[in-house]
Amino acid sequence: MLEVKHLKTIIALEKTGSLVEASESLYMTQSALSHQIKDLEERLNTPLFIRKTRPLRFTVAGERVLKLAKSVMPMFTNTERDISRLLSGNAGRLHMAIECHSCFQWLMPAIDVFRDQWPEVELDLASGFSFAPLPALKRGDVDLVVTSDPQVLSGIHYEPLFSYQPMLAVSRHHMLASKSYIDPEDLATETLITYPVEQERLDIFNLFLDPAGVSPHAIRHAELTIMMLQLVASGRGVAALPNWALTEYLEKDYILAKPLGEESCWTTLYAAVRVEQLEMPYMSEFLKDAKASSFQQLKGIKIAN
């Protein structure tokens, strides 16, 4: 029985205190407003305000409708405003999932810049260790996934960010420290320290070990890059990480890094985005900022082909 126009009318009556002023605020004639109120009272089968009072006084039923109007109308107004901003590309949601902690090193400056430039966009950030991020992207649970392991999924676009070289981190006193590069067979007797994700999501397996049919002697998990490299430095195992993630530790002579294979392995890091969001102004701006930040912050990367 109640319509949005009725709620707007009740609020106008409460604000102005008279039919004349309420009709002017609603850009209606007094006759049209009176007809609308009479129609509503007939629908509800009760009067909503006491006639010939100034300021206008609501009945108990009128107070109840007014309470509803004050509760509901801001929701309509906010929704209309949000939709307008979405259509203009100035507002939206950017929930990101990242598949490696090392990415925070260069991604956080880009996020800081983006937050200042796009305050109307709702930002959120999660690690991709605890769930499968690409299926979550397809479902709409997240809006962007930083990954080096693209999967063919309908409606998902992979924007290349940069190419990097996975390398093996070893202790300075490790028996592999003297080698100029690592062969897959070298890892058959080693404990490999990795992030706690499925093997098929790790470069060391996809690019290096699986094609050679080699498995490490043992696998140990660590969630943080610094934890992995502390274990490496203390001789508890070896770890494969992007060259840019190792720069700080190499400069401090904390560990050594060896190329994977004589020809060295290179792979690409992507930002996975749903196709329909690619043209959103804030999304295209973030992708541009992310690429710029990566080349400002990281050493040893190159433009992806």
C-alpha positions as CSV (number, residue, x, y, z in Angstrom):
1,M,0.0,0.0,0.0
2,L,2.8,2.4,0.8
3,E,4.9,3.8,-2.0
4,V,8.1,5.9,-2.0
5,K,6.2,9.0,-3.0
6,H,4.0,8.6,0.1
7,L,7.1,8.4,2.4
8,K,8.5,11.5,0.7
9,T,5.2,13.4,1.3
10,I,5.1,12.4,5.0
11,I,8.7,13.7,5.5
12,A,7.9,16.9,3.7
13,L,4.8,17.5,5.9
14,E,6.8,16.9,9.0
15,K,9.6,19.3,7.9
16,T,7.3,22.1,6.7
17,G,4.4,21.8,9.1
18,S,1.8,22.7,6.4
19,L,0.2,21.4,3.2
20,V,1.0,24.6,1.4
21,E,4.7,24.5,2.1
22,A,5.0,20.8,1.7
23,S,3.5,21.0,-1.8
24,E,5.9,23.7,-2.7
25,S,8.9,21.6,-1.5
26,L,7.7,18.6,-3.5
27,Y,7.0,20.8,-6.6
28,M,3.3,19.7,-6.5
29,T,0.1,21.7,-6.4
30,Q,-1.7,21.8,-3.1
31,S,-4.7,20.0,-4.8
32,A,-2.5,17.1,-6.0
33,L,-0.8,16.7,-2.6
34,S,-4.2,16.7,-0.9
35,H,-5.4,14.0,-3.3
36,Q,-2.3,11.9,-2.7
37,I,-2.8,12.1,1.1
38,K,-6.5,11.3,0.9
39,D,-5.7,8.3,-1.3
40,L,-3.1,7.0,1.2
41,E,-5.4,7.5,4.1
42,E,-8.1,5.5,2.3
43,R,-5.6,2.7,1.6
44,L,-4.6,2.6,5.3
45,N,-8.2,3.2,6.4
46,T,-7.1,5.8,9.0
47,P,-6.3,9.5,9.1
48,L,-2.6,10.4,9.2
49,F,-2.7,13.9,10.6
50,I,-5.1,16.2,12.4
51,R,-6.6,18.9,10.0
52,K,-6.5,22.6,10.7
53,T,-3.6,22.5,13.1
54,R,-0.4,24.5,12.7
55,P,2.1,23.2,12.8
56,L,0.5,20.1,11.4
57,R,0.1,17.3,14.0
58,F,0.3,13.6,13.1
59,T,-2.1,11.0,14.4
60,V,-0.6,7.8,16.0
61,A,-0.9,6.1,12.6
62,G,0.8,9.1,11.0
63,E,3.7,9.0,13.5
64,R,4.2,5.4,12.7
65,V,4.4,6.1,8.9
66,L,6.7,9.0,9.6
67,K,9.0,6.7,11.6
68,L,9.1,4.3,8.7
69,A,9.8,7.1,6.2
70,K,12.7,8.5,8.3
71,S,14.2,5.0,8.5
72,V,13.7,4.0,4.9
73,M,14.2,7.1,2.8
74,P,18.0,7.6,3.7
75,M,18.5,4.1,2.4
76,F,16.9,5.1,-0.9
77,T,18.9,8.3,-1.1
78,N,22.2,6.5,-0.4
79,T,21.5,3.8,-2.9
80,E,20.7,6.3,-5.6
81,R,23.9,8.2,-4.8
82,D,26.0,5.1,-4.8
83,I,24.6,3.9,-8.1
84,S,25.2,7.3,-9.6
85,R,28.9,7.1,-8.5
86,L,29.2,3.6,-9.8
87,L,28.0,4.6,-13.2
88,S,30.4,7.5,-13.2
89,G,33.3,5.2,-12.4
90,N,34.2,7.2,-9.3
91,A,33.1,4.6,-6.7
92,G,33.1,0.8,-6.4
93,R,34.8,-2.0,-4.6
94,L,38.4,-3.3,-5.0
95,H,38.9,-6.4,-2.9
96,M,42.3,-8.0,-3.7
97,A,43.8,-11.4,-3.0
98,I,47.6,-11.9,-3.2
99,E,49.2,-15.3,-3.7
100,C,52.6,-14.4,-2.2
101,H,53.7,-12.3,0.8
102,S,56.6,-10.9,-1.2
103,C,54.2,-8.9,-3.3
104,F,53.3,-6.6,-0.4
105,Q,56.8,-5.0,-0.8
106,W,55.9,-3.2,-4.0
107,L,52.1,-3.4,-4.0
108,M,51.5,-1.4,-0.8
109,P,52.9,1.9,-2.2
110,A,50.5,1.5,-5.1
111,I,47.6,0.9,-2.8
112,D,48.5,4.0,-0.7
113,V,48.5,6.2,-3.8
114,F,45.3,4.6,-5.0
115,R,43.5,5.1,-1.6
116,D,44.3,8.9,-1.7
117,Q,43.1,9.3,-5.3
118,W,40.0,7.1,-5.1
119,P,38.5,7.6,-1.6
120,E,35.1,6.4,-2.8
121,V,36.4,2.9,-3.7
122,E,36.1,0.3,-0.9
123,L,39.5,-1.4,-0.6
124,D,40.3,-4.7,1.0
125,L,43.3,-7.0,0.9
126,A,43.7,-10.7,1.7
127,S,46.3,-13.4,1.4
128,G,45.6,-16.1,-1.2
129,F,47.0,-18.8,1.0
130,S,43.8,-19.7,2.9
131,F,41.5,-20.1,-0.1
132,A,41.6,-20.5,-3.9
133,P,41.6,-16.9,-5.1
134,L,40.9,-17.4,-8.9
135,P,37.6,-19.3,-8.4
136,A,36.8,-16.6,-5.8
137,L,37.4,-14.0,-8.4
138,K,35.1,-15.7,-10.9
139,R,32.4,-15.9,-8.2
140,G,32.7,-12.2,-7.5
141,D,34.0,-12.7,-3.9
142,V,37.2,-10.7,-4.8
143,D,37.8,-8.2,-7.6
144,L,41.5,-8.6,-8.4
145,V,44.1,-11.4,-7.9
146,V,47.8,-11.0,-8.1
147,T,49.1,-14.4,-9.4
148,S,51.9,-16.0,-11.4
149,D,49.7,-19.1,-12.1
150,P,47.0,-18.1,-14.6
151,Q,44.2,-20.5,-15.2
152,V,41.9,-20.5,-18.2
153,L,38.6,-19.2,-16.7
154,S,35.8,-17.7,-18.8
155,G,35.3,-14.0,-18.1
156,I,38.7,-13.6,-16.5
157,H,41.4,-11.3,-18.0
158,Y,45.1,-11.6,-17.0
159,E,46.9,-8.3,-17.2
160,P,50.7,-8.8,-17.3
161,L,52.4,-6.7,-14.6
162,F,56.1,-7.7,-15.1
163,S,58.4,-10.7,-15.7
164,Y,60.8,-12.0,-13.1
165,Q,63.3,-14.7,-12.5
166,P,62.7,-17.4,-9.9
167,M,65.9,-18.3,-8.1
168,L,67.0,-20.7,-5.5
169,A,68.1,-19.2,-2.2
170,V,70.8,-21.2,-0.4
171,S,73.0,-20.8,2.6
172,R,76.4,-19.2,2.0
173,H,77.9,-22.5,3.4
174,H,75.6,-24.8,1.4
175,M,77.2,-27.4,-0.9
176,L,75.2,-25.8,-3.8
177,A,76.8,-22.4,-3.1
178,S,79.7,-23.0,-5.5
179,K,77.5,-23.9,-8.5
180,S,76.8,-21.3,-11.1
181,Y,73.2,-22.6,-11.7
182,I,71.0,-25.3,-10.2
183,D,70.0,-28.5,-12.0
184,P,66.6,-30.1,-11.1
185,E,68.5,-33.2,-9.8
186,D,70.3,-31.0,-7.2
187,L,67.0,-30.7,-5.3
188,A,66.4,-34.5,-5.1
189,T,68.3,-34.6,-1.8
190,E,67.2,-31.2,-0.4
191,T,64.5,-29.9,1.9
192,L,62.5,-27.3,-0.1
193,I,61.0,-24.5,2.0
194,T,57.8,-23.1,0.3
195,Y,54.7,-21.1,1.1
196,P,51.8,-23.2,2.4
197,V,50.0,-23.6,-1.0
198,E,49.4,-26.4,-3.4
199,Q,52.5,-27.5,-5.4
200,E,50.8,-26.7,-8.7
201,R,50.7,-23.0,-7.7
202,L,54.5,-22.8,-7.1
203,D,57.0,-21.7,-9.8
204,I,59.6,-24.1,-8.6
205,F,57.4,-27.1,-9.5
206,N,55.6,-25.7,-12.6
207,L,58.7,-24.4,-14.3
208,F,61.6,-26.5,-13.0
209,L,61.0,-29.7,-11.1
210,D,57.8,-31.2,-12.7
211,P,59.1,-31.0,-16.3
212,A,62.2,-32.9,-15.2
213,G,60.2,-35.4,-13.2
214,V,62.2,-34.6,-10.0
215,S,60.8,-34.2,-6.4
216,P,62.6,-32.7,-3.5
217,H,63.7,-35.0,-0.6
218,A,61.3,-33.1,1.8
219,I,59.0,-30.1,1.8
220,R,58.7,-27.6,4.7
221,H,56.3,-24.7,4.9
222,A,56.7,-21.1,6.1
223,E,54.2,-18.3,5.6
224,L,56.5,-15.3,5.6
225,T,59.5,-14.7,3.3
226,I,61.7,-13.6,6.2
227,M,60.9,-16.9,8.0
228,M,61.8,-18.9,4.9
229,L,65.1,-17.1,4.5
230,Q,66.0,-17.4,8.2
231,L,65.6,-21.2,7.7
232,V,67.7,-21.1,4.6
233,A,70.5,-19.0,6.2
234,S,70.6,-21.5,9.1
235,G,71.0,-24.5,6.8
236,R,67.6,-25.9,7.3
237,G,66.7,-26.1,3.6
238,V,66.6,-24.2,0.4
239,A,63.8,-21.9,-1.0
240,A,62.8,-20.8,-4.5
241,L,61.7,-17.1,-4.6
242,P,61.5,-14.3,-7.1
243,N,64.8,-12.5,-7.8
244,W,63.3,-9.2,-6.6
245,A,62.2,-10.7,-3.3
246,L,65.8,-11.7,-2.6
247,T,67.5,-8.4,-3.4
248,E,67.5,-7.1,0.2
249,Y,68.9,-10.3,1.6
250,L,71.6,-10.6,-1.1
251,E,72.7,-7.0,-0.5
252,K,73.2,-7.9,3.2
253,D,75.1,-11.1,2.2
254,Y,72.6,-13.0,4.2
255,I,72.1,-15.8,1.6
256,L,73.1,-16.7,-2.0
257,A,70.8,-17.0,-5.0
258,K,71.3,-19.3,-7.9
259,P,69.5,-19.4,-11.3
260,L,67.2,-22.4,-11.9
261,G,68.8,-24.1,-14.9
262,E,71.5,-23.2,-17.3
263,E,69.2,-21.0,-19.4
264,S,67.5,-19.6,-16.2
265,C,63.8,-19.6,-15.7
266,W,61.6,-16.5,-16.2
267,T,57.9,-16.1,-15.6
268,T,55.3,-13.4,-15.4
269,L,53.2,-11.9,-12.6
270,Y,49.6,-11.0,-13.5
271,A,46.7,-9.1,-12.2
272,A,43.6,-11.2,-12.8
273,V,40.4,-9.2,-13.2
274,R,36.9,-9.9,-14.4
275,V,36.4,-8.7,-17.9
276,E,33.5,-6.5,-17.1
277,Q,35.5,-4.5,-14.6
278,L,38.5,-3.8,-16.9
279,E,37.0,-0.6,-18.3
280,M,36.1,0.8,-14.8
281,P,38.2,4.0,-14.4
282,Y,39.4,3.1,-10.9
283,M,40.4,-0.4,-12.0
284,S,42.4,0.7,-15.0
285,E,44.0,3.4,-12.8
286,F,45.0,0.8,-10.2
287,L,46.6,-1.5,-12.8
288,K,48.6,1.4,-14.1
289,D,49.7,2.4,-10.6
290,A,50.6,-1.2,-9.8
291,K,52.9,-1.5,-12.8
292,A,54.5,1.8,-12.2
293,S,55.1,0.9,-8.5
294,S,56.6,-2.4,-9.4
295,F,59.3,-0.9,-11.6
296,Q,60.0,1.8,-9.1
297,Q,60.4,-0.6,-6.2
298,L,61.9,-3.7,-7.6
299,K,65.2,-4.7,-9.1
300,G,65.8,-7.5,-11.6
301,I,62.3,-7.4,-13.3
302,K,61.5,-6.6,-16.9
303,I,58.5,-5.7,-19.0
304,A,56.3,-8.7,-19.7
305,N,56.0,-9.7,-23.4
